[in-house]
Amino acid sequence: MSGTGTPITARCGSPGSYDLIKVRLSGIDAPEKKQPFGQRAKEAMSRPVFGKTQALDRHKVDPYRRSVCKVSVNGRDVGLEMIRHGMAWWYRAYANHGRSVEL
């Protein structure tokens, strides 16, 4: 589930009537699975989000029809955590209004 290679699939809605949406994290880029560090980036992304309630703040929809969102778990920005741990870098094209990140 890196920033670009494999988006997060989020379940939205109520039990029994979930919609599945593809989400690309806003403001980051990460190696794809087959690139160097790609598997590690995927694992680093999975740890904070898998099976947890996520808050999605959608900024736009990309050309691949993925929702570009700021993703938070327990109030922590998952994209910033990826950058802090060296598993992603800031990516202006997918940032909200082109702002830089402050760590």
ROLUMRO-523673 format. One record per residue: residue number from 1; residue in one letter; x, z, y of N, C-alpha, C, O in turn. Coordinates in steps of 0.1 Angstrom, whole numbers. Last residue first. Layout:
! ROLUMRO-523673
+-----+------+-------+-------+-------+-------+-------+-------+-------+-------+-------+-------+-------+-------+
:  nr : rest :   npx :   npz :   npy :  capx :  capz :  capy :   cpx :   cpz :   cpy :   opx :   opz :   opy :
+-----+------+-------+-------+-------+-------+-------+-------+-------+-------+-------+-------+-------+-------+
: NUM :    A :     X :     Z :     Y :     X :     Z :     Y :     X :     Z :     Y :     X :     Z :     Y :
...
+-----+------+-------+-------+-------+-------+-------+-------+-------+-------+-------+-------+-------+-------+
END
This chain:
! ROLUMRO-523673
+-----+------+-------+-------+-------+-------+-------+-------+-------+-------+-------+-------+-------+-------+
:  nr : rest :   npx :   npz :   npy :  capx :  capz :  capy :   cpx :   cpz :   cpy :   opx :   opz :   opy :
+-----+------+-------+-------+-------+-------+-------+-------+-------+-------+-------+-------+-------+-------+
: 103 :    L :    75 :    93 :   189 :    77 :   101 :   177 :    79 :   115 :   181 :    81 :   124 :   172 :
: 102 :    E :    55 :    69 :   202 :    63 :    81 :   206 :    63 :    90 :   194 :    53 :    95 :   190 :
: 101 :    V :    54 :    34 :   203 :    51 :    47 :   196 :    60 :    57 :   202 :    72 :    55 :   206 :
: 100 :    S :    41 :    11 :   228 :    52 :    16 :   219 :    47 :    30 :   213 :    38 :    36 :   218 :
:  99 :    R :    12 :   -10 :   229 :    20 :     2 :   233 :    30 :     6 :   223 :    28 :     4 :   211 :
:  98 :    G :    -4 :   -31 :   224 :    10 :   -34 :   226 :    18 :   -22 :   230 :    30 :   -23 :   234 :
:  97 :    H :   -30 :   -24 :   219 :   -27 :   -28 :   232 :   -12 :   -29 :   235 :    -8 :   -28 :   246 :
:  96 :    N :   -19 :   -11 :   190 :   -31 :   -11 :   199 :   -26 :   -13 :   213 :   -19 :    -5 :   218 :
:  95 :    A :     1 :   -35 :   171 :    -1 :   -22 :   178 :   -13 :   -23 :   187 :   -17 :   -34 :   191 :
:  94 :    Y :     8 :   -58 :   159 :    -3 :   -50 :   153 :    -5 :   -37 :   159 :   -12 :   -28 :   154 :
:  93 :    A :    29 :   -67 :   174 :    17 :   -76 :   172 :     5 :   -68 :   166 :    -6 :   -73 :   168 :
:  92 :    R :    48 :   -46 :   173 :    40 :   -48 :   185 :    28 :   -56 :   183 :    17 :   -53 :   188 :
:  91 :    Y :    55 :   -23 :   150 :    53 :   -38 :   151 :    43 :   -41 :   162 :    31 :   -38 :   161 :
:  90 :    W :    79 :     0 :   139 :    68 :    -3 :   149 :    67 :   -18 :   150 :    77 :   -25 :   150 :
:  89 :    W :    84 :     2 :   103 :    89 :     1 :   117 :    77 :    -3 :   126 :    67 :    -8 :   121 :
:  88 :    A :    88 :    23 :    74 :    81 :    13 :    82 :    87 :    13 :    96 :    95 :    22 :   100 :
:  87 :    M :   101 :    44 :    63 :    95 :    35 :    54 :    88 :    23 :    61 :    82 :    14 :    54 :
:  86 :    G :   112 :    66 :    77 :   120 :    54 :    75 :   114 :    43 :    66 :   121 :    35 :    61 :
:  85 :    H :    95 :    86 :    84 :   102 :    87 :    71 :   111 :    75 :    68 :   116 :    74 :    57 :
:  84 :    R :    84 :    77 :   108 :    93 :    90 :   107 :   101 :    91 :    95 :   113 :    95 :    95 :
:  83 :    I :    68 :    56 :    98 :    80 :    54 :   107 :    89 :    65 :   106 :   101 :    64 :   105 :
:  82 :    M :    49 :    71 :    84 :    57 :    61 :    77 :    70 :    58 :    85 :    80 :    56 :    79 :
:  81 :    E :    38 :    86 :   104 :    45 :    93 :    94 :    54 :    83 :    86 :    65 :    86 :    82 :
:  80 :    L :    25 :    66 :   119 :    37 :    73 :   125 :    45 :    80 :   114 :    57 :    81 :   115 :
:  79 :    G :     5 :    59 :   100 :    15 :    49 :   104 :    28 :    56 :   110 :    39 :    52 :   107 :
:  78 :    V :   -10 :    83 :    99 :    -3 :    79 :    87 :     8 :    68 :    90 :    19 :    69 :    85 :
:  77 :    D :   -13 :   109 :   120 :   -13 :    94 :   120 :    -4 :    90 :   109 :     8 :    92 :   109 :
:  76 :    R :   -33 :   137 :   111 :   -19 :   131 :   112 :   -20 :   116 :   111 :   -27 :   111 :   102 :
:  75 :    G :   -58 :   148 :   106 :   -53 :   147 :   120 :   -39 :   141 :   122 :   -34 :   140 :   133 :
:  74 :    N :   -62 :   144 :    79 :   -60 :   158 :    84 :   -54 :   157 :    98 :   -45 :   166 :   101 :
:  73 :    V :   -51 :   112 :    84 :   -55 :   121 :    73 :   -52 :   135 :    78 :   -40 :   138 :    81 :
:  72 :    S :   -58 :    81 :   100 :   -54 :    95 :   101 :   -59 :   103 :    89 :   -70 :   100 :    84 :
:  71 :    V :   -49 :    50 :   111 :   -54 :    57 :    99 :   -49 :    72 :   100 :   -37 :    74 :   102 :
:  70 :    K :   -59 :    25 :   132 :   -51 :    37 :   131 :   -57 :    45 :   120 :   -70 :    48 :   120 :
:  69 :    C :   -64 :    -8 :   118 :   -69 :     5 :   121 :   -57 :    15 :   123 :   -47 :    14 :   116 :
:  68 :    V :   -77 :   -38 :   113 :   -65 :   -32 :   118 :   -69 :   -19 :   124 :   -75 :   -18 :   134 :
:  67 :    S :   -93 :   -50 :    85 :   -95 :   -42 :    97 :   -82 :   -36 :   100 :   -75 :   -30 :    92 :
:  66 :    R :   -88 :   -84 :    75 :   -85 :   -70 :    73 :   -88 :   -62 :    86 :   -85 :   -67 :    97 :
:  65 :    R :   -89 :  -111 :    77 :  -102 :  -104 :    77 :  -100 :   -89 :    73 :  -109 :   -83 :    67 :
:  64 :    Y :   -66 :  -124 :    83 :   -69 :  -123 :    69 :   -82 :  -114 :    67 :   -85 :  -111 :    55 :
:  63 :    P :   -64 :  -121 :   111 :   -68 :  -134 :   106 :   -71 :  -134 :    91 :   -77 :  -144 :    86 :
:  62 :    D :   -78 :   -88 :   117 :   -68 :   -98 :   117 :   -72 :  -111 :   111 :   -83 :  -112 :   106 :
:  61 :    V :   -98 :   -71 :   139 :   -98 :   -77 :   126 :   -87 :   -88 :   126 :   -88 :   -96 :   135 :
:  60 :    K :   -91 :   -40 :   157 :   -95 :   -54 :   156 :   -95 :   -58 :   142 :   -93 :   -50 :   133 :
:  59 :    H :   -91 :   -12 :   156 :   -88 :   -19 :   168 :   -92 :   -33 :   169 :   -96 :   -39 :   179 :
:  58 :    R :  -107 :    15 :   141 :  -105 :     1 :   141 :  -102 :    -5 :   155 :  -110 :    -2 :   164 :
:  57 :    D :   -97 :    43 :   128 :  -101 :    39 :   142 :   -97 :    24 :   143 :   -85 :    20 :   145 :
:  56 :    L :  -106 :    63 :   102 :  -102 :    50 :   105 :  -107 :    47 :   119 :  -119 :    48 :   122 :
:  55 :    A :   -96 :    91 :    84 :  -103 :    87 :    96 :   -97 :    73 :   100 :   -85 :    72 :   102 :
:  54 :    Q :  -100 :    98 :    49 :   -92 :    92 :    60 :  -101 :    89 :    72 :  -113 :    85 :    70 :
:  53 :    T :   -98 :   120 :    23 :  -106 :   115 :    34 :   -98 :   110 :    45 :   -89 :   117 :    50 :
:  52 :    K :   -78 :   109 :    -6 :   -81 :   118 :     6 :   -91 :   112 :    15 :   -92 :    99 :    16 :
:  51 :    G :   -70 :    92 :   -25 :   -79 :   102 :   -29 :   -83 :   112 :   -18 :   -89 :   122 :   -20 :
:  50 :    F :   -41 :    84 :    -8 :   -48 :    83 :   -20 :   -57 :    95 :   -23 :   -52 :   106 :   -24 :
:  49 :    V :   -25 :    91 :    15 :   -39 :    86 :    16 :   -47 :    86 :     4 :   -59 :    86 :     4 :
:  48 :    P :     1 :   101 :    12 :    -8 :   107 :    21 :   -22 :   103 :    21 :   -31 :   110 :    27 :
:  47 :    R :    10 :    83 :   -10 :    10 :    98 :   -11 :     0 :   104 :    -1 :    -8 :   112 :    -5 :
:  46 :    S :    11 :    56 :    -3 :     0 :    61 :   -12 :    -1 :    76 :   -12 :   -12 :    82 :   -12 :
:  45 :    M :    33 :    53 :    12 :    20 :    51 :    18 :     9 :    57 :    10 :     0 :    63 :    15 :
:  44 :    A :    53 :    57 :    -6 :    53 :    65 :     6 :    39 :    64 :    13 :    34 :    74 :    18 :
:  43 :    E :    48 :    36 :   -24 :    47 :    49 :   -28 :    45 :    59 :   -17 :    37 :    68 :   -17 :
:  42 :    K :    55 :    14 :    -7 :    42 :    15 :   -12 :    39 :    30 :   -17 :    28 :    35 :   -14 :
:  41 :    A :    82 :    20 :    -2 :    73 :    20 :     9 :    58 :    21 :     4 :    50 :    29 :    10 :
:  40 :    R :    92 :    16 :   -28 :    93 :    29 :   -22 :    83 :    31 :   -10 :    77 :    41 :    -8 :
:  39 :    Q :    87 :   -11 :   -31 :    80 :    -2 :   -40 :    81 :    12 :   -34 :    71 :    20 :   -35 :
:  38 :    G :   104 :   -21 :   -10 :    90 :   -24 :   -10 :    82 :   -14 :   -19 :    72 :    -9 :   -15 :
:  37 :    F :   131 :   -20 :    -9 :   124 :    -8 :    -5 :   109 :   -10 :    -5 :   102 :    -1 :    -1 :
:  36 :    P :   132 :   -56 :    -7 :   140 :   -43 :    -8 :   132 :   -32 :    -2 :   126 :   -33 :     9 :
:  35 :    Q :   100 :   -70 :   -18 :   112 :   -69 :    -9 :   120 :   -56 :   -12 :   114 :   -47 :   -17 :
:  34 :    K :    77 :   -68 :   -33 :    89 :   -75 :   -39 :   101 :   -75 :   -30 :   111 :   -80 :   -35 :
:  33 :    K :    59 :   -54 :   -15 :    63 :   -48 :   -28 :    76 :   -55 :   -34 :    84 :   -48 :   -40 :
:  32 :    E :    72 :   -56 :    19 :    62 :   -59 :     8 :    68 :   -55 :    -5 :    80 :   -53 :    -6 :
:  31 :    P :    80 :   -31 :    43 :    84 :   -41 :    33 :    73 :   -44 :    23 :    65 :   -35 :    20 :
:  30 :    A :    59 :   -29 :    72 :    66 :   -23 :    61 :    70 :   -33 :    51 :    64 :   -44 :    51 :
:  29 :    D :    49 :   -22 :   105 :    52 :   -32 :    95 :    60 :   -25 :    84 :    68 :   -16 :    88 :
:  28 :    I :    23 :    -8 :   127 :    35 :    -8 :   118 :    37 :   -20 :   110 :    27 :   -28 :   108 :
:  27 :    G :     0 :   -10 :   143 :    13 :    -7 :   149 :    25 :    -6 :   140 :    36 :    -3 :   145 :
:  26 :    S :   -24 :    -1 :   119 :   -21 :    -5 :   133 :    -7 :    -1 :   137 :    -3 :    11 :   135 :
:  25 :    L :   -26 :   -11 :    86 :   -23 :     0 :    96 :   -19 :    -6 :   109 :   -10 :   -15 :   110 :
:  24 :    R :   -54 :   -27 :    74 :   -40 :   -29 :    77 :   -37 :   -18 :    88 :   -44 :   -17 :    98 :
:  23 :    V :   -78 :   -25 :    49 :   -73 :   -20 :    61 :   -58 :   -22 :    62 :   -50 :   -19 :    53 :
:  22 :    K :  -107 :   -37 :    34 :   -92 :   -38 :    35 :   -88 :   -34 :    48 :   -93 :   -38 :    58 :
:  21 :    I :  -134 :   -18 :    22 :  -128 :   -26 :    32 :  -113 :   -26 :    31 :  -107 :   -16 :    27 :
:  20 :    L :  -163 :   -14 :     3 :  -149 :   -14 :     3 :  -144 :   -23 :    14 :  -148 :   -34 :    15 :
:  19 :    D :  -190 :     8 :     7 :  -185 :    -5 :    10 :  -170 :    -4 :     9 :  -164 :     6 :    14 :
:  18 :    Y :  -211 :    28 :   -14 :  -199 :    26 :    -7 :  -196 :    11 :    -4 :  -200 :     2 :   -12 :
:  17 :    S :  -233 :    41 :   -25 :  -235 :    29 :   -16 :  -223 :    27 :    -8 :  -224 :    23 :     4 :
:  16 :    G :  -225 :    62 :   -40 :  -235 :    53 :   -45 :  -238 :    41 :   -37 :  -244 :    31 :   -42 :
:  15 :    P :  -218 :    82 :   -12 :  -217 :    80 :   -26 :  -229 :    72 :   -31 :  -240 :    74 :   -28 :
:  14 :    S :  -217 :    63 :    19 :  -222 :    74 :    11 :  -220 :    72 :    -4 :  -220 :    60 :    -8 :
:  13 :    G :  -189 :    49 :    36 :  -203 :    51 :    33 :  -206 :    63 :    25 :  -198 :    72 :    25 :
:  12 :    C :  -160 :    32 :    24 :  -168 :    37 :    35 :  -182 :    38 :    31 :  -188 :    30 :    24 :
:  11 :    R :  -129 :    32 :    10 :  -143 :    33 :     6 :  -150 :    39 :    18 :  -147 :    50 :    23 :
:  10 :    A :  -102 :    10 :    16 :  -109 :    22 :    19 :  -124 :    21 :    15 :  -130 :    11 :    16 :
:   9 :    T :   -72 :    -1 :     6 :   -86 :    -3 :     4 :   -93 :    10 :     6 :   -90 :    20 :    -1 :
:   8 :    I :   -44 :   -10 :    26 :   -52 :     1 :    20 :   -66 :    -4 :    17 :   -71 :   -12 :    25 :
:   7 :    P :   -26 :   -40 :    17 :   -34 :   -31 :    26 :   -40 :   -20 :    19 :   -41 :   -21 :     6 :
:   6 :    T :     4 :   -50 :     9 :    -8 :   -45 :     2 :   -15 :   -36 :    12 :   -11 :   -25 :    14 :
:   5 :    G :    22 :   -59 :    30 :    21 :   -65 :    17 :     8 :   -62 :    10 :     1 :   -71 :     5 :
:   4 :    T :    20 :   -43 :    54 :    16 :   -57 :    54 :    13 :   -62 :    40 :     3 :   -69 :    37 :
:   3 :    G :    24 :   -16 :    49 :    17 :   -20 :    61 :    13 :   -35 :    60 :     2 :   -38 :    65 :
:   2 :    S :    17 :   -10 :    13 :    26 :   -10 :    25 :    18 :   -16 :    37 :     6 :   -20 :    35 :
:   1 :    M :     8 :     0 :   -12 :     0 :     0 :     0 :     9 :     0 :    12 :     8 :     9 :    21 :
+-----+------+-------+-------+-------+-------+-------+-------+-------+-------+-------+-------+-------+-------+
END
